[in-house]
Amino acid sequence: MSRNSSTIWLPRSRRSPAIARQRASVLLSSVPDGKRFLDSGLVVATELVTNAVLHGTPVGHLIYLAMDVDPTRFRIEVHDARGDHLPAIFAPGLDGETGRGLRLVDSLTKRWGCCPRRPVGKIVWGEVAA
């Protein structure tokens, strides 16, 4: 692992998004000009890990978070165990408490997506531009 990356296995827990934010903050603070990705990067990391906790990780499985930063972008990858439950942006109800996370990811990243993870699951990723 280089100085410009960080990886961690996270539990399927409500505490995991906060751990992801903390790890992203430490990583971005440790590299030159990393703080320019901080605000958007913390939101994207939080939302992707939250989605993995709520929708992508069956009981008994862990979430893998991988982050990498270079001068042009901050990449966040969240690996979970449910390849059958793909992320989708939808219109949340007016009184709904969920359904806005991927809209935030879409608005704060230059690109994001999802791909299969072998042998099981998927990787949801986003890249915050400088």
C-alpha positions in Angstrom: 0.0 0.0 0.0 1.4 3.4 -1.0 1.3 6.5 1.1 -1.5 7.7 -1.2 -3.9 4.9 -0.5 -5.8 3.3 2.4 -7.7 0.0 2.7 -9.7 -1.4 5.6 -12.2 -4.1 6.3 -15.3 -2.7 8.0 -18.1 -4.5 9.9 -21.7 -4.4 8.8 -22.4 -1.7 11.4 -23.9 1.8 11.8 -20.4 2.9 13.0 -18.7 2.0 9.7 -19.6 5.2 7.8 -17.9 7.2 10.5 -14.9 5.0 10.4 -14.8 5.5 6.6 -15.0 9.3 7.0 -12.1 9.2 9.5 -9.9 7.1 7.3 -10.6 9.4 4.3 -9.8 12.4 6.4 -6.5 11.0 7.6 -5.6 9.9 4.0 -6.4 13.3 2.4 -4.6 15.2 5.2 -1.5 13.2 4.6 -1.0 14.1 1.0 -0.1 17.4 -0.6 -3.3 19.3 -1.7 -5.4 16.4 -0.5 -7.7 18.7 1.4 -9.2 20.0 -1.8 -11.0 16.6 -2.1 -12.1 16.6 1.6 -15.6 17.9 1.6 -16.9 16.0 -1.4 -14.8 12.9 -0.6 -16.1 12.6 2.9 -19.7 12.7 1.7 -19.0 10.1 -1.1 -17.2 7.7 1.2 -20.0 8.0 3.8 -22.8 7.4 1.3 -21.1 4.4 -0.4 -20.3 2.7 2.9 -23.8 3.5 4.2 -25.4 1.9 1.1 -23.1 -1.2 1.6 -24.2 -1.4 5.3 -27.9 -1.0 4.5 -28.3 -2.8 1.2 -25.2 -4.7 0.1 -23.8 -6.7 3.0 -25.6 -9.7 4.4 -25.2 -10.5 8.1 -21.9 -12.2 8.7 -20.0 -10.4 5.9 -17.6 -7.5 5.9 -17.3 -4.4 3.7 -13.9 -3.6 2.1 -13.1 0.0 1.6 -10.2 1.1 -0.7 -9.3 4.7 -1.3 -6.6 6.2 -3.5 -5.7 9.8 -4.1 -3.5 11.4 -6.8 -3.2 15.0 -8.0 -6.3 14.8 -10.2 -8.8 12.7 -8.3 -9.8 10.9 -5.1 -11.1 7.4 -5.8 -13.3 5.5 -3.3 -14.2 1.8 -3.7 -16.6 -0.1 -1.5 -16.7 -3.9 -2.0 -19.7 -5.8 -0.6 -21.1 -9.3 -0.9 -24.4 -8.7 -2.8 -23.8 -8.8 -6.5 -27.6 -9.2 -7.0 -28.5 -5.8 -5.5 -27.1 -3.2 -7.8 -27.1 0.6 -7.0 -29.8 2.7 -8.7 -30.8 6.3 -8.4 -34.5 6.8 -7.8 -36.7 9.6 -6.7 -37.3 9.4 -3.0 -40.6 10.3 -1.5 -41.0 13.7 0.1 -41.1 12.2 3.6 -38.7 9.3 2.9 -35.6 9.1 5.1 -33.6 7.2 2.5 -33.0 7.3 -1.3 -30.8 10.4 -1.5 -27.3 8.9 -1.2 -26.6 8.0 -4.8 -28.0 11.3 -5.9 -25.3 12.9 -3.7 -22.6 10.6 -5.1 -23.7 11.4 -8.7 -23.6 15.1 -8.0 -20.2 15.1 -6.2 -18.2 12.8 -8.4 -16.9 13.2 -11.9 -17.9 9.6 -12.5 -19.1 6.6 -10.5 -20.2 3.1 -11.2 -20.5 -0.5 -10.2 -18.8 -3.7 -11.4 -18.8 -7.3 -10.3 -16.5 -8.5 -7.6 -15.2 -12.1 -7.9 -15.9 -14.6 -6.5 -18.9 -12.8 -5.0 -20.5 -9.4 -4.7 -19.8 -6.0 -6.3 -17.7 -2.9 -6.2 -19.3 0.5 -6.1 -16.9 3.3 -6.8 -16.7 7.0 -7.2 -14.1 9.5 -8.2 -14.0 13.0 -6.9 -12.2 15.4 -9.2 -9.8 18.2 -8.1 
